[in-house]
Amino acid sequence: MCQASNEQENTHLQQNQQRRSFLKMAVASSLGLGIAAADKVMATSGVVTTPPQPENVLTPEAALERLMAGNERYVAGQSTPLNFKHERAALVSGQNPYASILSCADSRVGPEFSFDEQRGDLFVARVAGNYLTTDFVATLEYAALVLHTPLIMVLGHQNCGAIQAAIDAVDNSTQFPGHIQSIASALAPAVRAIDKKSENRIDDVVEMNVIQNVRELKKQTPILSRLVAEKKLLVVGGVYSLKTGKVDLVA
């Protein structure tokens, strides 16, 4: 009886994985997957040989469409169950994620869950307040130039604690212990850009912080600005709703 149950469970997992693979390939095909002859694939930033996940080779616009379609599935409760067993072999040889996410480190916001993706699909960099530093610029440069990832999303979220700390620091000169103050200082420009009389100040600052960091990413020389100008890289910004799970594009 136990053996039969285990066999049924394994069959179910395999069916889920096959469904996920089919959906990814179908979406990639409909959105502009660019596969050239046998062992060559034209990526948006150059030519790569036999990518681990051919379905991830997308134009910047197609990458964004796929990302947002995944969020729609997540919001609707239609996320595909994960089974990591079947993609391990493909990912041993390398990675070619189709999107990079600069996200807040908040435990309530998981990009892979939020966009219904799995290992190898998203290149995620996380820090409280989702703001740029030299290290994060370098990380995103690596994804865009070396991994040929055609999309970057800066992802903020509702009720961000780092943003609230920055508001307290600007409004009340609050000082935080250790290195936490450096986060508040980095987010201060977004706070100052929003009127103190705003009825939804924290939400407005969250959105402004995303917009400012998208703007800065597009200007980063020598790599990101060039790829943006050549239309090989798209940089966008979104805000995640803790109440619904929906990501709204704001930049």
SULDA-V147282 format. One record per pair of residues at least 24 apart in sequence whose C-alpha atoms are under 7 Angstrom apart, sorted by sequence separation. I is the first residue (numbers start at 1). J is the second residue. D is the distance in whole Angstrom. If there is no record, write none. Layout:
BEGIN
i:I j:J d:D
i:I j:J d:D
END
This chain:
BEGIN
i:33 j:57 d:6
i:34 j:58 d:7
i:96 j:120 d:7
i:97 j:121 d:4
i:98 j:122 d:6
i:99 j:123 d:6
i:100 j:124 d:6
i:101 j:125 d:6
i:102 j:126 d:6
i:103 j:127 d:7
i:104 j:128 d:5
i:163 j:187 d:7
i:167 j:191 d:6
i:33 j:58 d:5
i:95 j:120 d:6
i:97 j:122 d:5
i:104 j:129 d:5
i:130 j:155 d:7
i:166 j:191 d:7
i:32 j:58 d:6
i:97 j:123 d:6
i:104 j:130 d:4
i:130 j:156 d:6
i:211 j:237 d:6
i:28 j:55 d:5
i:32 j:59 d:7
i:103 j:130 d:5
i:210 j:237 d:6
i:102 j:130 d:6
i:91 j:120 d:7
i:25 j:55 d:5
i:28 j:58 d:7
i:32 j:62 d:6
i:24 j:55 d:6
i:31 j:62 d:5
i:207 j:239 d:7
i:129 j:162 d:5
i:128 j:162 d:6
i:129 j:163 d:6
i:63 j:98 d:6
i:63 j:99 d:7
i:80 j:116 d:7
i:79 j:116 d:6
i:52 j:90 d:5
i:164 j:202 d:7
i:27 j:66 d:7
i:52 j:91 d:6
i:163 j:202 d:7
i:56 j:96 d:7
i:58 j:98 d:7
i:74 j:114 d:6
i:211 j:251 d:6
i:52 j:93 d:7
i:56 j:97 d:6
i:57 j:98 d:7
i:74 j:115 d:6
i:52 j:94 d:6
i:56 j:98 d:5
i:74 j:116 d:6
i:52 j:95 d:6
i:53 j:96 d:7
i:71 j:114 d:6
i:73 j:116 d:7
i:159 j:202 d:7
i:163 j:206 d:7
i:207 j:250 d:7
i:52 j:96 d:7
i:71 j:115 d:4
i:51 j:96 d:6
i:70 j:115 d:4
i:71 j:116 d:6
i:158 j:203 d:6
i:70 j:116 d:5
i:68 j:115 d:7
i:67 j:115 d:6
i:100 j:149 d:7
i:157 j:206 d:7
i:99 j:149 d:6
i:156 j:206 d:6
i:96 j:147 d:6
i:98 j:149 d:5
i:99 j:150 d:6
i:100 j:151 d:6
i:101 j:152 d:6
i:102 j:153 d:6
i:103 j:154 d:6
i:104 j:155 d:7
i:97 j:149 d:6
i:98 j:150 d:6
i:99 j:151 d:5
i:100 j:152 d:5
i:101 j:153 d:5
i:102 j:154 d:5
i:103 j:155 d:5
i:104 j:156 d:6
i:96 j:149 d:7
i:98 j:151 d:7
i:99 j:152 d:6
i:100 j:153 d:6
i:101 j:154 d:6
i:102 j:155 d:6
i:103 j:156 d:6
i:101 j:155 d:7
i:156 j:210 d:6
i:155 j:210 d:7
i:154 j:210 d:6
i:20 j:80 d:6
i:154 j:214 d:7
i:16 j:80 d:7
i:16 j:81 d:6
i:17 j:83 d:6
i:13 j:83 d:6
i:132 j:213 d:7
i:131 j:213 d:6
i:141 j:223 d:6
i:150 j:232 d:6
i:151 j:233 d:6
i:152 j:234 d:6
i:153 j:235 d:6
i:154 j:236 d:6
i:155 j:237 d:6
i:156 j:238 d:6
i:157 j:239 d:5
i:158 j:240 d:6
i:141 j:224 d:6
i:150 j:233 d:5
i:151 j:234 d:5
i:152 j:235 d:5
i:153 j:236 d:5
i:154 j:237 d:5
i:155 j:238 d:5
i:156 j:239 d:5
i:157 j:240 d:4
i:158 j:241 d:6
i:150 j:234 d:6
i:151 j:235 d:6
i:152 j:236 d:6
i:153 j:237 d:5
i:154 j:238 d:6
i:155 j:239 d:6
i:156 j:240 d:6
i:157 j:241 d:6
i:158 j:242 d:6
i:153 j:238 d:7
i:155 j:240 d:7
i:64 j:151 d:7
i:63 j:151 d:6
i:60 j:150 d:5
i:59 j:150 d:6
i:60 j:151 d:5
i:45 j:145 d:7
i:45 j:148 d:5
i:44 j:148 d:6
i:43 j:148 d:6
i:44 j:150 d:6
i:114 j:245 d:7
i:75 j:244 d:7
i:75 j:245 d:6
i:75 j:246 d:6
i:60 j:232 d:7
i:60 j:233 d:6
i:60 j:234 d:5
i:71 j:246 d:7
i:71 j:247 d:7
i:45 j:232 d:6
i:44 j:232 d:5
END
